[in-house]
Amino acid sequence: MIIDDAYAGMKDKYFEKAQTKTGVLSGVVKSLNDFVKKYDSAKQTMNSDMQELKQTYVYNSAPFELKHMEIFNTFNDAVAQIREESKTQIQDVIQKVRDKVSEIITSPLPEGGMDDINMIRSFAGKLSDDEIKAFLNKYKNCYLATKTIFEAMEEGQDDRLGVEFVTVKNITDSIDSIEEMAMNMIRTYNGDMPYDVAVMLDGSEVQTVNDAFESFVSTYEG
């Protein structure tokens, strides 16, 4: 428990909740909660050292100022390392997600797939509902073919068929947003709990992105 930390109880609850998160992006939430614990521990050590300093040295004396600077520099060095390690951990998690997305995008077409894609493109806006459904079923595990089929639909045909295409951009934009919020938190966190920090520690938004990513993956991996 952090001395004089009004948010300690809330942080503990977020930390416990983070351990129940699942999926690859749960690593982001867990890393952020670990980061907060390490930062707060370093801050507690600094506060304790400052209290001892005031009890040991004459305030504003040369020995006091020298020790004060030493304590402050030790804290800054520790925090810089904590920030860098947490940044690396989160970037590693995000990269795994990006690598998986790239793997799906570049997965090879099945035999004869290129001929079908060229034909679908040539009949863009002219394919019947049954033809669209047949091609969607045939290429349900191929991102490139599925993208081509949706691009070839006439306006409103996807709504009529009750189908939806989640683009790579939908996924990568969400991932980029999570990374940006995580990096901003690591860069600016000072022990307080503004709304954006609470959102990242809670992890619900990250879990939503993780669920969308896993749904995207399962669509094309079967």
Secondary structure, DSSP 4 states (H G I P E B T S, - for coil): --TT-TTHHHHHHHHHHHTT--STTHHHHHHHHHHHHHHHHHHHHHHHHHHHHHHHS-TTSHHHHHHHHHHHHHHHHHHHHHHHHHHHHHHHHHHHHHHHHHHHHTPPPPTTHHHHHHHHHHTTT---HHHHHHHHHHTTT-HHHHHHHHHHSPTTHHHHHT-----HHHHHHHHHHHHHHHHHHHHH--S---HHHHHHHH-HHHHHHHHHHHHHHHHHH-
